[in-house]
Amino acid sequence: MRVLGIDPGTAVLGFGVVETGAGRHPRLLECGTLTTPPGDSLPARLRVIHEGIAALLDRHQPDAMAVESAFYGKNVRTTVVLSHARGVILLAAEQRSVPVAEYSPAQVKKTIVGRGAALKPQVGYMVAQLLRLKAAPEPADAADGVAVALSHLIVASRQAAFFRQVIRAR
């Protein structure tokens, strides 16, 4: 299974593409960030994000895309702008019939680190450990995108194991 993980943002968006198969250890295919010009309007930034995600989807042909859900901070405007970015990300996946899974920041941290309140360096460290990398992906936004993809692989494998167990018990 190949998963494109996305840590959304309108200025900097982190992404990671992780792949695994039956009995194979997960491996990192690509990670990085998409950045938008700071002086651009929101619609122009959204176009850059949509085109960048579309290019990643076309290049990697993932089986699924995992996206970190919007968190509700103190600044309502930030949440609304982030929701616009998430909208064009989801649109790119829908246009290519790629299934989308969404995970909260706390779910990703709990899945990867074991604590929903883990710090960014802890997430990066565990991403490196899980993928057998010498160091965490840089910058932290890229590591976060990889963590979202890994979370989906872990959750999907747990679900598959659960259903195999239920079927065997019949």
PEJOLIN-V118696 format. One line per field, one symbol per residue. ss: DSSP state (2 for helix, 1 for strand, 0 for the rest). psi: psi as a letter, one per 40 degrees, with the letter a starting at -180 (. if undefined). burial: + if it has 16 or more other ideal C-beta (glycine too) atoms within 10 Angstrom, else -. A space follows every 10 residues. Layout:
ss: ???
psi: ???
burial: ???
//
This chain:
ss: 0111111000 0111111110 0000001111 1111100000 0222222222 2222222222 0001111100 0000022222 2222222222 2222200011 1110222222 2200000002 2222222222 2000000002 2222222222 2222222222 2222222220
psi: hhhhhhgiid dhhiiihiii aheiiiihdi iaihiihdei iddddddddd ddddddddde fidihhhhih igadhddddd dddddddddd dddddefhih ihhidddddd dddehefiid dddddddddd efidiiiiad dddddddddd dddddddddd dddddddde.
burial: ++++++++++ --++++++++ -----+-+++ ++++++---- ----++-+++ -+++-++--+ -+-+++++++ ---------- ++-+++-+++ -++----+-+ -++-+-++++ +++----+-- -+++++++-+ +-+--++--+ ++++++++++ ++++++---- ----------
//
